[in-house]
Amino acid sequence: MKFVFDLLVSVILLIVTMPLILIVAALVRLKLGSPILFTQNRPGLNGNTFKMMKFRTMLDAKDKQGNLLPDEQRMTKLGSFLRSTSLDELPGLFNVLKGDMSLVGPRPLLVDYLPLYDKEQARRHNVRPGITGWAQVNGRNAISWEQKFELDVWYVDNQSIWLDFKILLLTIRKVFVREGISAEGEVTMTRFKGSCKK
């Protein structure tokens, strides 16, 4: 049922938002250049990696040694707007159609974090990752990593179509009020360095 729900809703959302997707793509191309999409390997169901797609929000500016500059120096006004409104997540609907992601589930994080999870936190990969999730509507990036993982695991144990529907509605509200976009003093969230409970 969840897979059918994801397919049906993502197809409807793609049809409805296609004009907006094209406008955002054109703006990213104009302001940031190519590529329009930011793609990165992320762990999905059972920790298997997939290529996650988002609209690009940062410049590729590098220092004299060829290393990327810190996020706050590469973030653009357009990028900040896309992130605060979650418009950068729209290409993720194609990941849902491919079966890599669900509309609702734990957010796909960095592959580097996989060996850092404790046994309980690793259970977040027992379901497909989501474009939005229980942690996103309960604090997003403004809560600690420990809180975020507890919320992710709670979702794994309590998932249902009705809960997904509730989370999608709460996500719409969160987008409009723009809460929890970033951790204090960060562009998004500080890197996860391992659980203090581990």
URBELZI-V407916 format. One record per pair of residues at least 24 apart in sequence whose ideal C-beta (glycine too) atoms are under 10 Angstrom apart, sorted by the first residue. I is the first residue (numbers start at 1). J is the second residue. Records with the same first field share a line. If there is no record, write none. Layout:
I->J  J
//
This chain:
1->160  161  164
2->102  103  104  105  127  128  159  160  161  164
3->96  99  102  128
4->161
5->102  103  104  161  164  165  168
6->93  96  97  99  101  102  103  104  105  128  130  131  164
7->96  97  99  103
8->103
9->93  96  103  104  164  165  168
10->92  93  94  95  96  97  101  102  103  131
11->93  96  97
12->93
13->90  93  96  103  131  168
14->90  91  93  94  96  97
17->87  90  93
18->90
20->87  90
21->55  87  90  91  93  94
23->87
24->55  78  81  82  85  87  88  90  91
25->55  56  90  91
27->55  78  81  82  87
28->55  56  57  76  78  79  82  87  88
29->56
30->78
31->56  59  76  77  78  79
32->56  57  58  59  60  74  76  78  79
33->59  60
35->60
36->91
37->88  91  94
38->79  88  91
39->91
40->108  110  111
41->108  110  111
42->95  100  101  107  108  109  110  111  113  129
43->108  109  110  111  112  113  114  117  122  124  125  129
44->95  99  100  101  102  105  106  108  125  127  128  129
45->99  100  101  102  105  125  126  127  128  129
46->125  126  127  128
47->111  114  117  122  124  125  126
48->100  125
49->100  108  111  114
50->95  98  99  100  101  108  128  129
51->95  98  100
52->89  91  92  95  100  101  107  108  129  131
53->88  89  90  91  92  93  94  95  98  100  101
54->82  83  87  88  89  90  91  92  95  131
55->79  82  83  87  88  89  90  91  92
56->82  88  91
57->81  82  83  87  88  187  188
58->83  187
70->187
71->182  186  187  188
72->182  185  186  187  188
73->187
74->187
75->187  188
79->187
80->181  182  187
83->141  178  181  182  187  188
84->175  178  179  181  182
85->175  176  178  181
86->131  132  136  140  171  172  174  175  178  181
87->175
89->131  132  171  175
90->131
91->131
92->129  130  131  132
93->131
95->128  129  130  131
96->128  130  131
99->128
100->128  129
101->128  129  130  131
102->127  128  129  130  131  132  133  159  164
103->128  130  131  132  133  164  165  167  168  171
104->128  129  130  131  132  133  134  136  137  155  159  161  163  164  165  166  167  168  171
105->129  130  131  132  133  134  152  155  156  159  164  167
106->130  133  134  135  136  148  149  151  152  153  155  156
107->131  132  133  135  136  140  141  148  152
108->133
109->145  148  149  152  189  192
110->191  192
112->191  192
113->145  191  192  193  194
115->194
116->145  191  192  193  194  195  198
117->149  192  194  195  198
118->149  194  195  196  197  198
119->195  198
120->149  150  153  195  197  198
121->145  146  148  149  150  152  153  192  194  195  197  198
122->149  153
123->149  152  153  156  157
124->148  149  150  151  152  153  155  156
125->152  156
126->152  153  156  157  159
127->152  155  156  157  159
130->155  164  167  168  171
131->168  171
132->164  167  168  170  171  172  174  175
133->164  167  171
134->158  159  163  164  166  167  170
135->167  180
136->167  170  171  174  180
137->166  167  168  169  170  171  172  173  174  179  180
138->167  170  174  180
139->174  179  180
140->171  174  178  179  180  181  182  183  188  189
141->179  180  181  182  183  184  186  187  188  189  190
142->179  180  181  182  183  184  189
143->180  183  189
144->183  189  190  196
145->183  189  190  191  192  193  194  195  196
146->192  195  196  197
148->189  192
149->192  195  197
//
